[in-house]
Amino acid sequence: MDLQILVFFLFLLFTAGHSLSCYKCTNPIGSCADPTVETCPSGSYKCSTQTVTQIGSTKVTSTVKECARDCEPATKPIGTGTASLQCCDSDLCNAADGMCKGSFLLLLCPLFFYFLFQ
């Protein structure tokens, strides 16, 4: 029983002080080929990817990745193109489009429950 309580408090300790990390990239034209990793400031709870695509004689795409305080996913038509905003809330989750990365803590959940209910 003592081991279960110890594991529970260690789990709380390691998750309480965790800061979110997001990819950061501000590219006026093109994709984010070499993004940097940014530790989000206090008050930023999500990572965002903003993509604006203009379709005319040539297709032009602009992508911005960063930490965000508030983020509501959306896709809206603008002129001859579209603007989209994607949001997520785990470390480095705003990597490539369509790519989902799970949280490290999610991977520890089965181990936590194993010790808790053993």
C-alpha positions in Angstrom: 0.0 0.0 0.0 2.8 2.4 0.8 4.4 1.8 -2.6 1.2 2.7 -4.3 0.9 6.0 -2.4 4.6 6.8 -3.1 4.1 6.1 -6.9 1.0 8.3 -6.9 2.8 11.2 -5.2 5.8 10.9 -7.5 3.4 11.0 -10.5 1.9 14.2 -9.2 5.3 15.7 -8.5 6.6 15.1 -12.0 3.5 16.3 -13.7 2.9 19.5 -11.6 5.9 21.5 -12.8 5.9 20.5 -16.5 6.1 23.3 -19.0 4.7 22.8 -22.5 7.2 22.7 -25.4 6.1 23.6 -29.0 7.8 23.9 -32.3 8.4 27.5 -33.3 8.6 28.6 -36.9 7.8 31.8 -38.7 8.2 31.4 -42.4 6.7 34.1 -44.6 6.7 31.8 -47.6 7.0 28.1 -47.6 6.9 25.4 -45.0 8.7 25.1 -41.7 11.5 22.8 -42.7 13.8 23.6 -39.7 11.6 24.6 -36.7 13.1 25.4 -33.3 11.8 24.0 -30.0 10.3 26.7 -27.7 9.4 26.3 -24.0 6.0 28.0 -23.7 5.7 30.9 -21.3 3.4 30.9 -18.4 -0.2 31.1 -19.5 0.3 29.4 -22.8 -1.4 26.0 -22.7 -1.5 25.0 -26.4 0.6 24.7 -29.5 -0.7 26.1 -32.7 0.0 25.8 -36.4 -1.4 28.5 -38.7 -1.3 27.9 -42.4 -2.4 30.4 -45.1 -2.6 29.2 -48.7 -3.2 31.5 -51.6 -4.1 29.9 -54.9 -3.6 32.1 -58.0 -1.2 31.8 -60.9 1.1 30.1 -58.4 0.3 28.4 -55.1 1.8 30.3 -52.1 1.8 28.8 -48.6 2.8 30.5 -45.3 3.1 28.6 -42.1 3.6 29.8 -38.5 4.0 27.4 -35.5 4.2 28.7 -31.9 2.8 28.6 -28.4 -0.7 29.9 -27.9 -2.7 31.1 -25.0 -6.1 30.6 -26.6 -6.6 28.5 -29.7 -9.8 27.5 -31.5 -9.2 25.2 -34.5 -10.8 26.5 -37.7 -10.5 26.7 -41.5 -11.8 29.7 -43.3 -11.8 30.7 -47.0 -10.0 34.0 -47.7 -10.0 35.4 -51.2 -8.7 32.7 -53.5 -7.2 30.6 -50.7 -7.7 29.3 -47.2 -6.5 30.0 -43.7 -6.4 27.2 -41.1 -5.5 27.0 -37.5 -4.7 23.7 -35.8 -4.3 23.4 -32.0 -2.9 20.7 -29.7 -1.9 20.5 -26.0 1.0 18.0 -25.7 4.7 18.5 -26.1 5.9 19.1 -29.6 2.5 18.1 -31.0 2.6 20.8 -33.7 5.2 18.9 -35.7 4.3 17.9 -39.3 0.8 18.2 -40.6 -1.4 15.2 -39.8 1.2 13.8 -37.4 0.1 13.1 -33.8 2.6 12.7 -31.0 1.3 11.4 -27.7 2.3 12.8 -24.4 5.1 11.1 -22.5 2.7 11.0 -19.5 0.2 9.1 -21.5 2.8 6.4 -22.0 3.3 6.2 -18.3 -0.4 5.7 -17.4 -0.4 1.9 -17.8 2.7 1.6 -15.6 1.0 3.8 -13.0 -2.2 1.8 -13.0 -0.2 -1.5 -12.8 1.4 -0.3 -9.5 -1.8 1.3 -8.2 -3.9 -1.8 -8.6 -1.4 -4.6 -8.0 
